Amino acid sequence: MTRLEVAAQIRKIGIVPAVRVCSLEDGLFAAYELAHAGIAIMEVACREPGALAVIAAIAKRSDGMIVGAGEVTDAASARQCLEAGAKFITSPAFDPDVVKTAREAEVVAIPGALSPTEVLGAWRAGGDFVKIFPCAQVGGPRYIHALKRPYPDVPLIASGGVNQQTAADFIHAGASVLGIGAALISHESIHLRQTHRIRELSRRFLNIVSTTREEIAATKADVKE
């Protein structure tokens, strides 16, 4: 898939699961369950042991799973993840060199940001999305809403504190995508091979995204009328 196709798929699904795995077997299990639950996207924390092997193995799958690298904080790490097959690179903060490395490889760049200044810098540097992290600790949905006023065209990913109770609020506030960790796929659910738990939570979050987007579209249509 091209960079634009990957970005479009991320927007369409509206969820990027952030996964921490300690073995290749755990990584493949998580990827399989997410893909079969309808979320064919998975961000692997690159700082975990064996993360590159997990990324490489998932990248070779033929089921359409899009694998990316998370917690990338320098260009050297970004290059390693890209060589392993990562289709997107996410960071907890904004590092221009990481964004540049991803864009030169024609791979989706998702820099992290918090302040309005960082959001603008990350967007102008070439970020395909800008991840607001940690989101809940600085106001949650209200903060996303505040950022969308000056930056209506910047696609924001809400990350940090997204759960079943807050997901709809983040989308209503203007988040294009939700970054979800343990609230969707925890280390325990992977370790214990809890297929039903992962698929049920995936179903719930997908339903929240689709239902909330439909509500927003209906409201906009009513306003136009």
C-alpha beads as a LAMMPS data file, in Angstrom:
LAMMPS data file: protein, C-alpha beads

225 atoms
224 bonds

1 atom types
1 bond types

-500.0 500.0 xlo xhi
-500.0 500.0 ylo yhi
-500.0 500.0 zlo zhi

Masses

1 110.0

Atoms # bond

1 1 1 0.000 0.000 0.000
2 1 1 1.160 3.533 -0.721
3 1 1 1.499 6.207 1.951
4 1 1 -1.752 7.836 0.873
5 1 1 -3.576 4.497 0.881
6 1 1 -2.333 3.714 4.381
7 1 1 -3.362 7.172 5.611
8 1 1 -6.803 6.728 4.040
9 1 1 -7.245 3.357 5.736
10 1 1 -6.270 4.810 9.110
11 1 1 -8.867 7.553 8.649
12 1 1 -11.511 5.079 7.541
13 1 1 -11.119 2.695 10.471
14 1 1 -10.581 5.546 12.908
15 1 1 -8.683 3.465 15.437
16 1 1 -4.971 2.769 15.886
17 1 1 -4.432 0.063 18.528
18 1 1 -1.145 0.535 20.393
19 1 1 0.244 -2.862 21.357
20 1 1 3.107 -3.928 23.597
21 1 1 4.285 -7.461 22.964
22 1 1 7.206 -9.424 24.358
23 1 1 7.392 -12.227 21.810
24 1 1 6.821 -12.949 18.149
25 1 1 4.007 -15.324 19.047
26 1 1 2.227 -12.620 21.057
27 1 1 2.600 -10.141 18.219
28 1 1 1.204 -12.515 15.609
29 1 1 -1.708 -13.428 17.887
30 1 1 -2.579 -9.763 18.466
31 1 1 -2.374 -8.982 14.746
32 1 1 -4.570 -11.946 13.824
33 1 1 -7.264 -11.093 16.357
34 1 1 -7.386 -7.396 15.497
35 1 1 -7.514 -8.091 11.771
36 1 1 -10.343 -10.591 12.158
37 1 1 -12.216 -8.182 14.411
38 1 1 -12.205 -5.558 11.665
39 1 1 -9.287 -3.401 12.819
40 1 1 -6.550 -4.130 10.300
41 1 1 -4.110 -1.711 11.892
42 1 1 -1.592 -2.306 14.661
43 1 1 1.056 -0.077 16.206
44 1 1 3.902 -2.005 17.827
45 1 1 5.874 -0.240 20.554
46 1 1 9.379 -0.260 19.111
47 1 1 11.106 -0.098 22.497
48 1 1 9.918 -3.552 23.518
49 1 1 12.413 -6.438 23.074
50 1 1 11.961 -8.148 19.737
51 1 1 9.723 -5.408 18.351
52 1 1 11.539 -5.295 15.007
53 1 1 11.028 -9.030 14.496
54 1 1 7.330 -8.623 15.286
55 1 1 6.978 -5.762 12.803
56 1 1 8.808 -7.751 10.122
57 1 1 6.644 -10.847 10.634
58 1 1 3.363 -8.932 10.531
59 1 1 4.492 -6.921 7.496
60 1 1 4.865 -10.181 5.568
61 1 1 1.290 -11.272 6.239
62 1 1 -1.164 -11.291 3.353
63 1 1 -4.359 -10.463 5.273
64 1 1 -4.178 -6.718 4.780
65 1 1 -2.907 -5.902 8.262
66 1 1 -1.135 -2.532 8.368
67 1 1 1.669 -2.587 10.916
68 1 1 3.417 0.497 12.225
69 1 1 6.009 1.391 14.824
70 1 1 5.174 3.378 17.943
71 1 1 7.227 5.326 20.480
72 1 1 9.839 6.200 17.855
73 1 1 11.961 9.067 19.178
74 1 1 14.918 9.301 16.794
75 1 1 15.706 8.936 13.110
76 1 1 17.961 5.905 13.589
77 1 1 15.145 3.954 15.264
78 1 1 12.746 5.102 12.560
79 1 1 15.039 3.731 9.852
80 1 1 15.280 0.359 11.623
81 1 1 11.495 0.134 11.853
82 1 1 11.098 1.101 8.201
83 1 1 13.589 -1.557 7.159
84 1 1 11.557 -4.089 9.146
85 1 1 8.471 -3.143 7.142
86 1 1 6.605 -0.537 9.216
87 1 1 3.969 1.313 7.159
88 1 1 3.626 4.176 9.605
89 1 1 5.790 5.776 12.272
90 1 1 4.340 7.329 15.408
91 1 1 6.113 9.334 18.093
92 1 1 5.184 10.587 21.559
93 1 1 6.656 13.984 20.649
94 1 1 7.653 16.020 17.617
95 1 1 11.086 15.298 16.167
96 1 1 11.548 16.827 12.694
97 1 1 14.157 14.197 11.767
98 1 1 11.751 11.339 12.475
99 1 1 9.072 12.941 10.298
100 1 1 11.611 13.591 7.548
101 1 1 12.832 9.991 7.658
102 1 1 9.308 8.625 7.304
103 1 1 8.345 11.000 4.508
104 1 1 11.524 10.308 2.535
105 1 1 10.584 6.625 2.660
106 1 1 7.028 7.496 1.547
107 1 1 5.628 6.132 4.809
108 1 1 2.914 7.704 6.966
109 1 1 4.354 10.005 9.631
110 1 1 2.420 10.555 12.868
111 1 1 4.391 12.909 15.112
112 1 1 3.245 13.572 18.643
113 1 1 2.468 17.050 19.906
114 1 1 0.811 18.773 22.808
115 1 1 0.969 22.547 22.580
116 1 1 -0.556 24.566 19.711
117 1 1 2.967 25.484 18.630
118 1 1 3.998 21.829 18.453
119 1 1 0.854 20.892 16.527
120 1 1 1.567 23.533 13.889
121 1 1 5.234 22.536 13.652
122 1 1 4.419 18.841 13.301
123 1 1 1.834 19.538 10.590
124 1 1 4.079 21.880 8.618
125 1 1 6.960 19.392 8.834
126 1 1 4.895 16.852 6.911
127 1 1 2.945 14.855 9.461
128 1 1 0.067 12.949 7.878
129 1 1 -1.671 13.108 11.257
130 1 1 -0.695 14.790 14.506
131 1 1 -1.068 12.708 17.649
132 1 1 -2.113 14.670 20.721
133 1 1 -0.402 12.956 23.635
134 1 1 -1.033 12.625 26.513
135 1 1 -4.541 13.817 25.810
136 1 1 -6.598 13.054 28.922
137 1 1 -4.144 14.682 31.291
138 1 1 -4.453 18.119 29.660
139 1 1 -8.210 18.367 29.227
140 1 1 -9.225 15.384 27.116
141 1 1 -11.979 16.102 24.567
142 1 1 -12.144 19.762 25.588
143 1 1 -8.485 20.165 24.644
144 1 1 -9.020 18.501 21.246
145 1 1 -11.955 20.848 20.674
146 1 1 -9.797 23.844 21.559
147 1 1 -7.065 22.769 19.113
148 1 1 -9.517 22.221 16.256
149 1 1 -10.620 25.844 16.351
150 1 1 -7.311 27.257 15.045
151 1 1 -6.390 24.057 13.168
152 1 1 -9.606 22.764 11.543
153 1 1 -7.724 21.063 8.692
154 1 1 -5.176 19.202 10.823
155 1 1 -6.217 15.560 11.346
156 1 1 -5.701 14.907 15.055
157 1 1 -5.267 11.554 16.746
158 1 1 -6.406 11.553 20.372
159 1 1 -4.063 9.354 22.390
160 1 1 -3.851 8.799 26.133
161 1 1 -6.984 8.215 28.169
162 1 1 -9.168 6.960 25.327
163 1 1 -11.599 4.312 26.565
164 1 1 -15.210 3.211 26.069
165 1 1 -16.458 6.111 28.188
166 1 1 -14.460 8.844 26.429
167 1 1 -14.139 7.636 22.823
168 1 1 -17.317 9.268 21.486
169 1 1 -16.494 12.555 23.220
170 1 1 -13.076 12.668 21.559
171 1 1 -14.621 12.180 18.114
172 1 1 -17.321 14.759 18.756
173 1 1 -14.566 17.140 19.825
174 1 1 -12.827 16.764 16.457
175 1 1 -10.448 13.815 16.680
176 1 1 -10.116 12.099 13.297
177 1 1 -8.670 8.924 14.794
178 1 1 -8.386 7.353 18.242
179 1 1 -5.145 5.913 19.569
180 1 1 -6.129 3.169 22.025
181 1 1 -3.889 0.991 24.141
182 1 1 -4.824 -1.338 26.996
183 1 1 -8.484 -0.264 26.909
184 1 1 -8.714 -2.192 23.634
185 1 1 -5.968 -4.803 23.695
186 1 1 -4.141 -5.264 26.975
187 1 1 -1.029 -7.269 27.738
188 1 1 -3.214 -9.625 29.784
189 1 1 -5.637 -10.294 26.937
190 1 1 -2.704 -11.109 24.653
191 1 1 -0.827 -13.220 27.188
192 1 1 -3.937 -15.238 28.104
193 1 1 -5.049 -15.497 24.463
194 1 1 -8.434 -13.923 25.241
195 1 1 -9.833 -13.966 21.739
196 1 1 -13.400 -13.142 22.761
197 1 1 -12.324 -10.161 24.881
198 1 1 -10.246 -8.629 22.086
199 1 1 -12.932 -9.132 19.451
200 1 1 -15.738 -7.823 21.676
201 1 1 -13.801 -4.681 22.603
202 1 1 -12.883 -4.164 18.958
203 1 1 -16.544 -4.439 18.012
204 1 1 -17.530 -1.926 20.676
205 1 1 -14.933 0.650 19.685
206 1 1 -15.707 0.277 15.978
207 1 1 -19.369 0.791 16.766
208 1 1 -18.595 3.908 18.792
209 1 1 -16.570 5.374 15.926
210 1 1 -19.161 4.640 13.234
211 1 1 -22.154 5.719 15.328
212 1 1 -20.520 8.960 16.432
213 1 1 -19.452 9.822 12.895
214 1 1 -23.017 9.231 11.706
215 1 1 -24.328 11.544 14.431
216 1 1 -21.889 14.277 13.406
217 1 1 -22.820 13.905 9.732
218 1 1 -26.534 14.066 10.563
219 1 1 -26.038 17.206 12.640
220 1 1 -24.147 18.890 9.815
221 1 1 -26.892 17.946 7.357
222 1 1 -29.553 19.441 9.649
223 1 1 -27.582 22.677 9.923
224 1 1 -27.349 22.989 6.123
225 1 1 -31.086 22.516 5.792

Bonds

1 1 1 2
2 1 2 3
3 1 3 4
4 1 4 5
5 1 5 6
6 1 6 7
7 1 7 8
8 1 8 9
9 1 9 10
10 1 10 11
11 1 11 12
12 1 12 13
13 1 13 14
14 1 14 15
15 1 15 16
16 1 16 17
17 1 17 18
18 1 18 19
19 1 19 20
20 1 20 21
21 1 21 22
22 1 22 23
23 1 23 24
24 1 24 25
25 1 25 26
26 1 26 27
27 1 27 28
28 1 28 29
29 1 29 30
30 1 30 31
31 1 31 32
32 1 32 33
33 1 33 34
34 1 34 35
35 1 35 36
36 1 36 37
37 1 37 38
38 1 38 39
39 1 39 40
40 1 40 41
41 1 41 42
42 1 42 43
43 1 43 44
44 1 44 45
45 1 45 46
46 1 46 47
47 1 47 48
48 1 48 49
49 1 49 50
50 1 50 51
51 1 51 52
52 1 52 53
53 1 53 54
54 1 54 55
55 1 55 56
56 1 56 57
57 1 57 58
58 1 58 59
59 1 59 60
60 1 60 61
61 1 61 62
62 1 62 63
63 1 63 64
64 1 64 65
65 1 65 66
66 1 66 67
67 1 67 68
68 1 68 69
69 1 69 70
70 1 70 71
71 1 71 72
72 1 72 73
73 1 73 74
74 1 74 75
75 1 75 76
76 1 76 77
77 1 77 78
78 1 78 79
79 1 79 80
80 1 80 81
81 1 81 82
82 1 82 83
83 1 83 84
84 1 84 85
85 1 85 86
86 1 86 87
87 1 87 88
88 1 88 89
89 1 89 90
90 1 90 91
91 1 91 92
92 1 92 93
93 1 93 94
94 1 94 95
95 1 95 96
96 1 96 97
97 1 97 98
98 1 98 99
99 1 99 100
100 1 100 101
101 1 101 102
102 1 102 103
103 1 103 104
104 1 104 105
105 1 105 106
106 1 106 107
107 1 107 108
108 1 108 109
109 1 109 110
110 1 110 111
111 1 111 112
112 1 112 113
113 1 113 114
114 1 114 115
115 1 115 116
116 1 116 117
117 1 117 118
118 1 118 119
119 1 119 120
120 1 120 121
121 1 121 122
122 1 122 123
123 1 123 124
124 1 124 125
125 1 125 126
126 1 126 127
127 1 127 128
128 1 128 129
129 1 129 130
130 1 130 131
131 1 131 132
132 1 132 133
133 1 133 134
134 1 134 135
135 1 135 136
136 1 136 137
137 1 137 138
138 1 138 139
139 1 139 140
140 1 140 141
141 1 141 142
142 1 142 143
143 1 143 144
144 1 144 145
145 1 145 146
146 1 146 147
147 1 147 148
148 1 148 149
149 1 149 150
150 1 150 151
151 1 151 152
152 1 152 153
153 1 153 154
154 1 154 155
155 1 155 156
156 1 156 157
157 1 157 158
158 1 158 159
159 1 159 160
160 1 160 161
161 1 161 162
162 1 162 163
163 1 163 164
164 1 164 165
165 1 165 166
166 1 166 167
167 1 167 168
168 1 168 169
169 1 169 170
170 1 170 171
171 1 171 172
172 1 172 173
173 1 173 174
174 1 174 175
175 1 175 176
176 1 176 177
177 1 177 178
178 1 178 179
179 1 179 180
180 1 180 181
181 1 181 182
182 1 182 183
183 1 183 184
184 1 184 185
185 1 185 186
186 1 186 187
187 1 187 188
188 1 188 189
189 1 189 190
190 1 190 191
191 1 191 192
192 1 192 193
193 1 193 194
194 1 194 195
195 1 195 196
196 1 196 197
197 1 197 198
198 1 198 199
199 1 199 200
200 1 200 201
201 1 201 202
202 1 202 203
203 1 203 204
204 1 204 205
205 1 205 206
206 1 206 207
207 1 207 208
208 1 208 209
209 1 209 210
210 1 210 211
211 1 211 212
212 1 212 213
213 1 213 214
214 1 214 215
215 1 215 216
216 1 216 217
217 1 217 218
218 1 218 219
219 1 219 220
220 1 220 221
221 1 221 222
222 1 222 223
223 1 223 224
224 1 224 225
